[in-house]
Each structure stands twice: as structure tokens, then as C-alpha cells.
Amino acid sequence: MTHQPGTAFHRTSVAYFSMEIGLQSDIPTYSGGLGILAGDTIRAAADMKVPMVAVTLLPRKGYFHQSLDAEGNQIETPESWSVSDRLKPLTPRVAVVIEKREVKIRAWRYDVMGVTGGAVPVIYLDTDMAGNDKQDRELTQYLYGGDSRYRLCQEYVLGVGGVRMLRALGYDAIDRFHMNEGHAAFLVVELLDEEMGRTRARGIKPQHIQAVRNQCVFTTHTPVAAGHDKFGMDMVRKVIGKHKVWEVESRLSHDENTLNMTHLALNFSNYVNGVSKQHGKVSQAMFDSYQIDAITNGVHAATWVAQPFQKLLDRYIPGWRQDNLSLRYGLSIPPQEVWDAHMKCKTKFIDYVAKTQKVKLDPRVFTIGFGRRATAYKRADLILRDLDRLKKIASTAGAFQIIYAGKAHPQDFPGKGLIKKVFEATQELGKKVRMVYLPNYDIDVAKIMIPGVDVWLNTPQLPHEASGTSGMKAALNGVPSLSVLDGWWIEGCVENLTGWAIDGKARKGAKDTSAQDAAALYDKLQNVVLPMFYGDREQYIRIMLMALALNGSFFNTQRMVQEYLLKAYLR
């Protein structure tokens, strides 16, 4: 990989591998938070002129397009998009062997341009090409589609095929391979083969393992044991074949029967991190024989700040896109101008809801936003636990309306049930508390929704939130959070200054704290948040400013990538 004269971070080059990367809605190669984070990381690297290349898969049918019927049943259909209109085809071809068949891989490229003129190429791997068996052509069709075998094949294409494609493209001086989650861990298999080939060794020696470790960085995002990809070794040998690394891995992990992708990444990385301070501690407890650090996630400020706030920041903090830390000067922006910008965002969002959902909301009414993947631990229904209490709060403390959005994984039936539960509560609450569930939550919907609400609600079951980033996007638009103290919010919450904590004071270690958390949420909404919004607007705007200045200036990918450079890439 050649570097231009004067490029920062001399000779450091980074290959960033992620199963999904979210850059824009019309390139639907992401499912949610992991992909959006990857996209924001790449944008920040381009802004900072970090010599990085990113590698991912090309799901031609995306994750899925979500529509909802009148009862809240999720209907999934393939995304349709034109690859050739968005991406540039590349000439090199590589191959991997799956079930003794040669599977050819081609690549497409998209260049992410930074605000400073830097660029990071994103390489999309594609098996849908002539000469491949029909089942192999479909390996890169769906993101997270199919069964365990399909996932195994996809991850092999990403890891092994990705390294081979980089070499074919001329990236031969990469210093760091960054695995964004365990999906990419098969890249260590190819790196080991390269090391053995270099020394003409027949077996894996300690120096080969160390050489690979020196090149690899691993970020884990999953604080739940069940969320880590595991494959039975019988299937691994049948699908991928025999490899000396399986023996090494079974010795290191003390498990001969299962290939755990997280363990594979842990065993062959010299730097491992969780994605918030709390998640670092949780991960360290889960994998106590490894050293696990923490780098708290961020979001790409220039991408997620809505137009009215961009204009405001351009006027008062010129250069904020290049220097996100300067957002701390947001405290000096006149409060009325902040409120005016916020109301422009809110009006735009309420107009969008009216146009797309045929539901008329009131821009003067306090609006709560909840945009999360619909899955059990995120507890979309926590605020709906006591509908009579909700009605009472609305009639005594002040009116409010709730906007939901989020997809459930096609196989997550409890998650789908949560969406239906929201629909049922919507009918029961009627006009007393207006609720809307927006379908097909994607980048474009998020960009309208997040700045358009008055508070961002997040209610995960402790300790299952690795980080979360939607509340960070809210803060950049002056929207405070009302959230459970988990993930990033432990670091971002300054009570009554950047938002509010939901702390149910449940018994430590309790598996389900929903009753206590719901009561705490109702109390905070009734006694603090609504009275301030309606009775002390000046103080509410002050909290909006604090969210922007304190959290916006820190919880961004510019700071995050700087930490990766210092802790992981330049070591």
C-alpha cells in the first residue's frame, strides 16, 4: 500500500474488517449499530487522513426492508438497489475453497471522502459471479441471512477472501488488521498461512502465532455470551476443510468441539477492546484470561448534525467539523437560537410522520424518541409497563407523545412480539398518549427522527448494552437522553446537566429489573423532565446546550479514532 508524501502516521496502514458497513441508505449493507459505527469510523479516518482500507461483504439484497401491518406484524422483503450505480467494479479476482469447491470472489470499491480531503476506500466482496455454483453465488446476497452454515461461509469469505483480495489489489504493507467483531476472525487463518509460507514451515510455530498477533486488533461489541458466533468443529472441517490452526485454537481455547470466533480473535490479537468503559469491564470478566481494554464509541459529527444545527455551529464554532472538541464552545450559543434550530428539526420530523404515517402530532407537545433494534434486552416496552400510570402522568404533569422505530431480526420472534406490543398499547392509549411506530428505520429516517424529538429514551436491561450510539447522535443535536445507566451513558450522564438517569435501585445482580426501572422512569418523567420542559424552558434549553457541548465534543469518532491510533494502531 503506497502512501503519499507527508501522510500522517508514517508507514502505519490499517485494514478495517467489518461484516457490515453503513454509509448511506441507498447502499443497504448494514443492519444497525455495528454497521453504522463502522461507517462513522471510516468517515473519521478519512477526515484525519489515516491510511486505512476497509473490507466488508456485498449483500445485494441488503438486510431487509421492513413494513408493518395494522397489527404490528413485521413483513420482510429484500432491499433492491443498483450495485453498479453506487460502486466501482475492480479487476482482480481471488478464490477460497468451500466444501472442496473453488469459490471465486470479485470486489467493488466505494471511496469515503473526508472533510479535509482525505479518503478511505471501502472494498466490498462479491461471490455472485459466473463460474460459481448457485449456492456459492448466493453467499453474499443477504446480510446475516440463512443458517449457521451460511454464516460460516460468509465469514470465511470475509476473513480469508478479504485478505487475499487486499493482496491482489496491492495492499502488501498493512501493519494492522482491525477486526470489528468476531465475524472477521478468519483473517488470522490467512495471515498464519502467509507467515508459514514466508518461512516455508510445514507447521505452525510460536513465532508464526506471535507474528500474526503483532498485526491484529480486535474490538468486541457483545456483552452477552450467546451473541458470540460459534460453529461446531465437525461443520468447520466439512465446510472449510482441515487446517493446522484448528489444533492450535482448540489448545488455546480448551475446546476441541467448537470454534468460537471471539476466542479465535482474542487468541491472535495483541490489542483487544470493548466499546465503553463499562463494556470493557464486562468483557474482561467474560474473558478473564485475556487483557481487554476499552475505547468508548463515538459518532461522526458532520454526518449526524441536522442542517439547522449545522448552520448554527458554522456561525458560532467555525471549524467544528475538523475539530470536534471545539463543540464544547457550544455553551456560548444564545439559548433562543438553539431552541429555534430545535423547533425546525422537530417541525420537519412531525411533518414527515404526518406524510408517511398519516398521523398528526403536535409540535408543541413533549416528544419522546425510541429508535433501537427490536430485541428483548432493549426493552422497548418498559415505558408501556403501566399504561394507566402513563395516562395519569400525561394528564397531570404534561402531555407527551412517543415515536418508536426499529427492526427485529427475522428470526427474533420475541423482538417481533415487542413491536406488536407497541401497536397494542398505541390502540389502548389512544389520544391520551399519541404513539407512532415508524417502519424501516434506516440512516435517512434516523437523520430526521433523532434531531426531531425532545428527549432520547434508552432502556436496556443491565448489563447488556455494550455502548449504544443513538444517544450520542441525539446529543449532537441538542437532544438530552433519558436512559438506563449502562454502556456509554454511564460516562455521558451528568444528572440534570446532560440528561437524566433511569436508576431503579434494583438488587445488585438481579436478572430482571424491569419493575424497578419502569417505576424510576415514570418518576423521572413525571417529577423532573415534564415539569422542566413545560415550566422552566430556560433550564431545559440549558440542558440541551450541555448535551451538545459536553457529550457532543467527546462522544465522536474523531476522538475515538485518535484513541485507536494511540492504543492499537501505533503500538
TORTORDO-429625 format. One line per field, with one value per residue (C-alpha): x, y, z; residue number from 0. Coordinates in Angstrom, 2 decimals. Example, Ala and Ser with C-alpha at 12.3 -4.5 7.8 and 13.67 -1.06 7.14 Angstrom:
! residues 2
X <- c(12.30	13.67)
Y <- c(-4.50	-1.06)
Z <- c(7.80	7.14)
nr <- c(0	1)
! end
This chain:
! residues 571
X <- c(0.00	1.69	1.46	1.58	4.49	3.54	0.85	0.28	1.17	4.18	4.03	1.10	-1.57	-4.78	-7.14	-10.52	-12.70	-16.41	-19.23	-21.43	-20.70	-23.39	-22.57	-25.87	-29.41	-29.11	-26.15	-28.07	-25.09	-25.80	-28.37	-27.92	-25.49	-22.43	-22.59	-23.34	-20.38	-18.16	-19.30	-18.69	-15.24	-14.28	-15.52	-13.45	-10.38	-10.89	-11.22	-7.94	-6.17	-5.46	-4.06	-6.88	-8.70	-11.99	-13.24	-16.81	-19.31	-21.66	-25.20	-27.04	-30.39	-29.34	-30.51	-34.23	-36.88	-39.32	-43.01	-45.62	-49.26	-52.15	-51.46	-47.74	-46.64	-43.24	-43.11	-39.64	-38.78	-35.38	-33.84	-33.44	-30.52	-28.23	-24.71	-23.19	-24.75	-23.14	-19.89	-16.96	-16.05	-12.46	-10.49	-8.72	-10.27	-9.38	-10.84	-11.45	-12.29	-15.62	-16.72	-13.90	-15.39	-13.45	-15.49	-14.42	-14.61	-14.62	-14.65	-16.28	-14.99	-16.51	-14.34	-15.34	-14.19	-13.30	-13.96	-10.20	-9.84	-8.65	-10.16	-10.69	-11.56	-14.19	-13.78	-17.00	-16.56	-18.96	-19.39	-22.31	-20.37	-20.30	-18.46	-19.56	-22.02	-25.53	-25.33	-21.94	-23.24	-25.79	-23.27	-23.07	-26.74	-28.15	-26.60	-26.87	-29.16	-29.56	-28.44	-25.24	-23.52	-24.36	-22.92	-19.77	-19.25	-19.88	-17.36	-14.77	-15.26	-14.88	-11.77	-9.74	-11.16	-10.74	-7.01	-6.46	-8.34	-6.27	-3.09	-4.42	-5.18	-1.62	-2.11	1.05	2.33	-0.55	0.62	-2.69	-5.71	-8.62	-11.44	-14.66	-16.37	-15.54	-17.19	-13.86	-11.66	-10.93	-8.47	-5.98	-6.07	-4.86	-2.25	-0.92	-0.71	1.23	3.66	4.19	4.68	7.24	9.32	8.47	7.31	5.04	3.54	2.51	5.33	5.20	6.91	4.12	1.47	3.35	3.82	0.06	-0.72	1.54	-0.64	-4.12	-6.51	-9.91	-12.94	-15.71	-19.21	-21.19	-21.62	-23.95	-22.34	-25.00	-24.14	-20.71	-20.56	-19.80	-19.53	-19.26	-15.83	-17.39	-19.11	-15.97	-13.91	-16.61	-17.17	-13.70	-11.52	-8.62	-6.16	-3.38	-4.83	-7.82	-5.47	-3.76	-7.10	-8.51	-5.41	-5.66	-9.43	-9.57	-12.47	-12.00	-15.60	-16.44	-14.84	-15.69	-14.97	-14.45	-11.83	-10.14	-9.87	-8.77	-6.05	-4.48	-4.70	-2.19	-4.79	-8.41	-11.01	-14.62	-16.65	-17.29	-15.59	-18.38	-18.30	-14.54	-15.12	-17.92	-15.77	-12.79	-14.99	-16.30	-12.79	-10.66	-7.57	-7.14	-6.25	-9.16	-9.03	-11.85	-12.31	-15.73	-17.62	-18.45	-20.44	-19.37	-20.36	-20.51	-22.81	-25.30	-25.74	-29.00	-28.99	-30.43	-27.76	-25.03	-25.88	-25.84	-22.48	-20.98	-21.89	-20.63	-17.95	-16.40	-14.16	-16.18	-16.21	-12.40	-12.10	-14.98	-13.51	-14.36	-18.05	-17.50	-17.82	-21.46	-22.20	-21.86	-24.59	-27.63	-30.35	-33.15	-31.20	-30.73	-34.46	-35.27	-32.96	-34.51	-38.04	-37.06	-35.86	-38.98	-41.37	-39.61	-39.92	-43.58	-44.32	-42.52	-44.67	-47.84	-46.83	-45.63	-47.86	-50.94	-50.69	-50.85	-48.70	-48.47	-45.07	-45.80	-46.14	-43.16	-41.91	-40.02	-37.93	-37.04	-35.12	-33.48	-33.21	-36.34	-34.95	-35.86	-32.97	-33.52	-36.98	-38.98	-41.98	-40.51	-42.33	-45.53	-45.46	-48.23	-50.48	-52.76	-49.75	-48.75	-52.19	-52.09	-48.66	-49.88	-52.96	-51.15	-47.51	-47.95	-48.87	-46.33	-46.12	-43.81	-42.20	-40.77	-38.62	-36.52	-36.30	-36.44	-34.11	-36.21	-35.58	-36.08	-39.69	-39.70	-38.38	-41.22	-43.58	-42.31	-43.33	-46.82	-46.96	-46.27	-49.10	-51.49	-50.52	-50.99	-54.62	-55.23	-53.66	-55.49	-55.33	-54.24	-50.67	-50.17	-47.74	-46.35	-44.07	-42.06	-41.25	-37.90	-35.63	-32.50	-29.91	-32.28	-35.10	-32.65	-31.36	-34.90	-36.10	-33.21	-32.93	-36.74	-37.58	-37.26	-35.63	-33.99	-35.13	-32.96	-33.97	-31.67	-31.58	-28.34	-25.58	-26.47	-25.75	-22.18	-22.20	-25.09	-24.58	-28.05	-27.99	-24.67	-26.30	-29.11	-26.64	-25.02	-28.43	-29.06	-31.37	-30.73	-31.05	-33.30	-31.58	-30.63	-27.08	-25.43	-22.99	-21.85	-24.47	-22.55	-19.84	-22.14	-24.76	-24.34	-27.70	-29.80	-26.99	-26.69	-29.89	-31.28	-30.58	-33.16	-31.93	-34.41	-32.14	-32.80	-30.93	-27.42	-27.18	-30.94	-31.68	-34.78	-35.02	-37.95	-40.40	-37.95	-36.68	-40.20	-41.10	-37.92	-38.68	-42.22	-41.00	-38.31	-40.71	-43.46	-41.46	-38.43	-38.46	-42.01	-42.26	-38.97	-39.95	-43.27	-42.44	-38.77	-37.95	-34.80	-33.36	-34.41	-32.54	-29.52	-29.53	-29.83	-26.74	-24.84	-25.68	-24.27	-21.20	-20.15	-21.26	-21.04	-17.45	-16.34	-18.55	-17.49	-15.48	-12.74	-11.78	-12.42	-10.11	-7.42	-7.62	-7.34	-4.29	-2.55	-3.60	-3.90	-2.55	0.72	1.82)
Y <- c(0.00	3.22	6.38	9.93	12.10	13.94	11.43	11.47	8.43	7.42	3.88	2.87	1.29	-0.23	-2.78	-2.44	-5.56	-5.43	-7.79	-4.72	-1.09	1.59	4.64	5.72	4.37	3.64	1.32	-1.02	-3.08	-2.69	-3.87	-1.42	-0.13	-2.21	-1.15	2.50	2.60	1.09	3.74	6.55	5.12	5.11	8.69	9.88	8.04	9.83	13.18	12.53	11.14	7.84	5.43	2.90	0.50	-1.12	-4.59	-5.89	-8.09	-7.02	-8.12	-7.42	-7.87	-5.94	-6.86	-6.49	-3.85	-3.68	-2.90	-3.26	-4.25	-2.82	-5.21	-4.53	-7.75	-7.24	-8.03	-8.56	-8.08	-7.88	-4.46	-3.56	-1.37	-0.97	-2.02	-0.70	2.74	3.10	1.13	0.85	-2.67	-3.80	-6.12	-8.63	-11.99	-14.27	-17.54	-19.57	-23.27	-24.18	-27.83	-28.60	-26.19	-23.16	-20.04	-17.04	-13.59	-10.22	-6.78	-3.39	-0.10	2.97	5.90	7.67	11.28	13.19	16.83	17.52	15.85	12.50	9.30	5.72	3.07	0.51	-2.88	-4.92	-8.67	-10.36	-14.05	-13.54	-14.20	-16.61	-19.85	-20.17	-22.82	-21.42	-21.78	-20.04	-17.16	-16.52	-16.36	-12.59	-11.96	-11.41	-9.80	-12.24	-14.42	-18.17	-20.79	-21.44	-22.96	-19.92	-17.64	-19.76	-19.49	-15.75	-15.19	-17.32	-15.24	-12.05	-13.07	-15.25	-13.84	-10.30	-10.67	-12.34	-9.55	-6.87	-8.59	-8.85	-5.13	-4.33	-3.71	-5.54	-3.31	-3.42	-3.07	-3.61	-5.78	-4.48	-6.99	-5.13	-8.01	-11.71	-12.13	-11.23	-13.53	-15.96	-13.36	-14.75	-18.10	-16.43	-14.40	-17.61	-19.22	-16.19	-16.46	-20.18	-19.60	-16.90	-19.28	-22.39	-24.11	-27.16	-26.48	-23.50	-22.41	-19.93	-17.27	-17.54	-17.03	-14.04	-12.52	-12.68	-11.31	-8.36	-7.44	-7.90	-5.69	-6.91	-4.94	-6.90	-5.41	-8.18	-8.39	-11.42	-14.88	-16.09	-13.23	-14.61	-16.68	-20.36	-23.19	-26.94	-28.22	-31.06	-28.46	-26.31	-29.25	-30.26	-26.76	-25.21	-28.31	-29.28	-26.66	-26.75	-23.66	-25.67	-27.71	-24.57	-22.89	-25.89	-25.90	-22.16	-22.25	-25.68	-26.70	-29.34	-29.37	-25.70	-22.87	-19.68	-16.72	-14.40	-16.74	-17.02	-13.21	-12.98	-15.60	-13.92	-10.21	-8.07	-5.44	-6.10	-3.59	-3.22	-0.23	1.62	1.64	-0.47	-2.91	-3.24	-4.40	-6.78	-8.25	-8.62	-10.61	-12.77	-13.49	-13.18	-14.85	-12.08	-8.42	-6.29	-2.50	-0.06	2.62	4.22	4.51	7.78	9.05	11.10	14.65	16.10	13.25	13.34	17.04	18.18	21.11	23.75	22.92	22.79	26.38	27.37	25.72	27.17	30.62	30.24	27.49	27.60	24.58	22.24	19.55	19.40	19.82	18.12	19.05	22.69	21.76	22.46	26.14	25.39	26.66	30.21	29.83	32.00	29.73	31.11	30.25	26.69	26.41	27.85	25.30	22.52	23.53	23.49	19.89	18.96	20.50	18.69	15.39	15.85	16.76	13.56	11.47	13.13	12.50	8.90	7.56	9.80	10.64	14.26	15.04	18.36	20.13	21.90	18.58	16.94	14.21	11.08	9.16	5.46	4.11	0.76	-2.74	-4.55	-7.22	-8.30	-6.82	-3.33	-3.36	-1.15	-1.93	-0.70	2.64	0.74	-1.43	0.56	2.28	3.71	5.41	6.79	8.29	9.82	11.38	12.85	14.38	15.80	16.55	17.46	15.94	13.81	11.66	8.73	7.82	4.32	2.85	-0.27	-3.61	-7.06	-9.72	-12.06	-14.95	-12.86	-13.71	-12.10	-8.96	-9.06	-9.51	-6.26	-4.36	-5.86	-4.89	-1.26	-1.38	-2.79	-0.08	2.57	1.49	1.40	4.81	6.46	10.25	10.40	9.50	9.54	6.86	6.04	3.21	4.23	1.34	0.57	2.50	3.36	6.13	8.56	8.02	8.35	11.66	13.08	11.36	11.81	15.63	15.94	14.69	16.43	13.56	10.29	7.25	4.15	1.36	-1.70	-4.43	-4.13	-5.07	-5.91	-2.58	-2.63	1.05	2.41	5.39	6.76	8.91	10.37	11.40	12.99	14.97	16.44	17.93	19.28	16.39	15.12	11.46	9.75	6.41	3.44	3.72	1.21	1.39	4.88	6.64	5.80	8.09	10.63	11.21	14.23	14.26	17.33	18.64	16.38	14.44	12.03	8.54	5.81	4.03	1.61	0.79	-2.90	-5.53	-5.90	-8.86	-9.15	-10.71	-8.64	-5.11	-4.06	-3.31	-1.06	0.59	1.32	2.95	5.06	6.06	7.15	9.11	10.95	11.74	12.94	14.84	16.18	16.08	17.15	19.89	21.35	21.18	22.95	25.04	26.03	26.13	28.16	25.33	22.73	24.60	24.82	21.02	20.82	23.04	20.94	17.74	19.29	20.88	18.19	14.97	16.12	17.27	13.90	11.07	11.38	9.15	11.76	11.26	7.52	7.05	9.07	6.57	3.64	5.25	5.73	2.49	-0.01	1.07	2.75	0.35)
Z <- c(0.00	-1.12	0.95	-0.31	0.89	4.04	5.03	8.77	10.92	8.83	7.43	9.57	7.42	8.72	7.17	8.88	8.53	9.34	8.34	7.79	6.96	6.94	4.84	3.34	2.99	-0.72	-0.01	2.36	3.52	7.24	9.78	12.64	15.24	14.32	10.67	11.45	13.83	11.12	8.64	11.13	11.97	8.29	7.83	10.79	9.44	6.10	7.90	9.73	6.62	8.35	5.72	6.07	3.78	4.80	3.82	4.01	2.16	-0.62	0.36	-2.89	-1.16	1.91	5.40	4.67	4.09	7.00	6.63	9.38	9.02	11.05	13.96	14.03	12.29	10.68	6.96	5.49	1.83	0.12	-0.40	-4.05	-5.08	-8.03	-7.12	-10.35	-9.80	-6.38	-6.50	-8.87	-10.12	-9.58	-11.86	-9.56	-8.77	-5.85	-4.60	-1.47	-1.19	0.42	0.59	-1.88	-4.43	-5.64	-4.90	-6.94	-5.36	-7.05	-5.45	-5.74	-4.37	-2.75	-1.66	1.54	1.33	4.46	5.29	4.94	1.53	2.89	1.53	2.71	0.10	1.10	-0.61	-1.00	-1.57	-4.00	-4.88	-7.31	-10.48	-13.41	-12.77	-9.15	-8.03	-7.48	-3.68	-3.68	-5.80	-3.06	-0.20	-0.30	-1.11	2.37	5.43	8.36	6.27	6.23	8.73	10.66	7.63	5.52	8.22	8.44	4.68	4.72	7.48	5.67	2.52	4.56	6.51	4.17	0.94	2.25	2.96	-0.42	-2.18	-0.43	-1.55	-5.12	-5.02	-3.98	-0.26	0.73	3.56	6.02	9.60	11.43	10.69	12.77	13.32	14.09	15.94	15.64	12.23	10.58	12.67	9.83	8.54	11.10	9.24	6.06	7.92	9.51	6.08	4.86	7.79	7.24	3.53	4.26	6.38	4.35	7.50	7.49	10.89	12.99	15.28	18.19	16.08	13.47	16.13	17.53	14.07	13.45	16.91	16.24	13.26	14.75	16.70	17.89	19.02	20.73	20.87	22.52	26.31	26.03	25.73	23.27	20.90	20.01	16.82	17.42	14.91	15.54	14.52	12.51	10.31	10.14	8.87	6.40	5.00	5.21	5.47	7.67	8.86	11.43	13.11	14.40	16.59	17.89	18.54	20.43	22.68	23.33	23.96	25.66	23.40	20.71	19.55	18.93	17.00	18.88	16.60	19.56	21.02	17.63	17.50	21.16	20.75	17.74	18.66	20.51	21.41	22.39	23.47	24.50	23.31	26.59	29.97	31.42	28.50	28.90	32.49	31.45	28.66	30.98	33.38	30.49	29.14	32.23	30.78	28.20	28.65	27.45	27.26	26.46	23.81	24.08	20.81	19.10	16.13	13.12	13.98	10.46	9.37	12.24	12.99	11.34	8.91	11.28	13.85	11.20	10.28	13.94	14.59	11.40	12.70	16.26	16.05	12.57	12.02	14.26	11.56	11.54	15.32	17.13	20.51	19.75	20.16	23.87	22.93	22.17	25.68	24.35	21.68	22.54	24.02	21.83	18.69	19.96	20.56	17.14	15.47	17.51	16.53	12.85	13.32	15.27	12.74	9.89	11.74	12.65	9.02	7.98	10.36	9.02	5.43	5.80	8.59	8.22	11.93	13.02	16.05	17.87	17.65	20.95	22.83	24.53	22.19	23.28	20.74	20.92	17.93	18.64	17.23	18.42	20.69	24.21	26.20	24.77	26.41	24.04	26.21	29.51	29.36	28.48	31.59	33.33	30.80	33.49	35.07	31.66	31.16	34.62	34.01	30.71	32.36	35.43	34.57	30.91	27.57	25.71	22.59	21.80	18.48	18.01	15.26	14.85	13.05	14.63	13.22	11.02	13.46	16.63	17.43	20.90	19.20	16.71	19.64	21.14	18.01	18.24	21.90	20.99	18.44	21.04	23.55	20.86	20.49	24.23	24.91	22.03	22.11	25.76	24.76	21.00	19.76	16.33	15.15	12.08	9.72	8.09	10.44	8.43	8.16	6.45	8.96	11.86	10.50	10.63	13.80	16.24	16.00	15.89	19.38	22.76	24.64	23.60	25.56	26.03	28.40	28.07	30.69	32.63	31.76	28.15	26.44	25.14	24.26	22.20	19.90	19.12	22.26	21.09	17.81	19.83	21.95	18.82	18.02	21.50	22.45	26.00	26.96	29.50	29.84	31.96	33.30	31.00	28.09	27.11	29.26	32.45	31.09	29.41	32.10	34.33	36.10	35.30	33.11	30.02	30.65	33.21	34.52	34.96	38.06	39.55	42.53	41.97	43.93	42.51	40.16	39.66	36.26	35.56	36.94	34.75	37.58	39.42	36.21	34.97	38.29	38.17	34.57	35.46	38.49	36.49	33.67	36.00	38.59	36.71	32.92	32.03	34.72	33.46	29.79	30.36	33.44	33.11	29.41	30.08	32.20	29.63	26.88	29.18	29.40	25.61	25.32	27.87	25.97	22.80	24.35	26.84	25.13	21.51	21.95	23.40	22.11	18.49	16.16	15.81	19.47	19.14	16.12	17.89	20.74	18.32	16.76	20.09	21.80	18.94	15.57	16.53	19.28)
nr <- c(0	1	2	3	4	5	6	7	8	9	10	11	12	13	14	15	16	17	18	19	20	21	22	23	24	25	26	27	28	29	30	31	32	33	34	35	36	37	38	39	40	41	42	43	44	45	46	47	48	49	50	51	52	53	54	55	56	57	58	59	60	61	62	63	64	65	66	67	68	69	70	71	72	73	74	75	76	77	78	79	80	81	82	83	84	85	86	87	88	89	90	91	92	93	94	95	96	97	98	99	100	101	102	103	104	105	106	107	108	109	110	111	112	113	114	115	116	117	118	119	120	121	122	123	124	125	126	127	128	129	130	131	132	133	134	135	136	137	138	139	140	141	142	143	144	145	146	147	148	149	150	151	152	153	154	155	156	157	158	159	160	161	162	163	164	165	166	167	168	169	170	171	172	173	174	175	176	177	178	179	180	181	182	183	184	185	186	187	188	189	190	191	192	193	194	195	196	197	198	199	200	201	202	203	204	205	206	207	208	209	210	211	212	213	214	215	216	217	218	219	220	221	222	223	224	225	226	227	228	229	230	231	232	233	234	235	236	237	238	239	240	241	242	243	244	245	246	247	248	249	250	251	252	253	254	255	256	257	258	259	260	261	262	263	264	265	266	267	268	269	270	271	272	273	274	275	276	277	278	279	280	281	282	283	284	285	286	287	288	289	290	291	292	293	294	295	296	297	298	299	300	301	302	303	304	305	306	307	308	309	310	311	312	313	314	315	316	317	318	319	320	321	322	323	324	325	326	327	328	329	330	331	332	333	334	335	336	337	338	339	340	341	342	343	344	345	346	347	348	349	350	351	352	353	354	355	356	357	358	359	360	361	362	363	364	365	366	367	368	369	370	371	372	373	374	375	376	377	378	379	380	381	382	383	384	385	386	387	388	389	390	391	392	393	394	395	396	397	398	399	400	401	402	403	404	405	406	407	408	409	410	411	412	413	414	415	416	417	418	419	420	421	422	423	424	425	426	427	428	429	430	431	432	433	434	435	436	437	438	439	440	441	442	443	444	445	446	447	448	449	450	451	452	453	454	455	456	457	458	459	460	461	462	463	464	465	466	467	468	469	470	471	472	473	474	475	476	477	478	479	480	481	482	483	484	485	486	487	488	489	490	491	492	493	494	495	496	497	498	499	500	501	502	503	504	505	506	507	508	509	510	511	512	513	514	515	516	517	518	519	520	521	522	523	524	525	526	527	528	529	530	531	532	533	534	535	536	537	538	539	540	541	542	543	544	545	546	547	548	549	550	551	552	553	554	555	556	557	558	559	560	561	562	563	564	565	566	567	568	569	570)
! end
